[in-house]
């Protein structure tokens, strides 16, 4: 399976988004992180399935949150 790595800025954005969602509603930050984890697992299982975003990069869009994993 391909290794998944987060850019430092992306990891910070993910933590900030989770904290923001948690501030809106208790448990929402955890649901956001759970969906990110689900997306990462799907990407590892099917790395070529997602549409090309730019150059050689592909993008997986989260279902319930306005974020994508590149």
C-alpha positions, 0 to 999 in steps of 0.5 A: 500500500502506498504511504500517506504523508501529510504536509506540515501545513496540511496537518495544521489545517486539519487540526484547526478544522477539527477544533473549529468543528468541535467548537460548533458542536460537541463531537463534530471535530471527532466526526471530521477526523473520522471521515478524514481517516476513512478517506485515507483508508480508501485512498490506500485501498484504491490509489488510482480511483480518485480524479486527477486534481493537478499534475500527478496529484489526485483528490478525494473529496470528503462526503460530509465536510468541505475538504479534500485530501490531495 
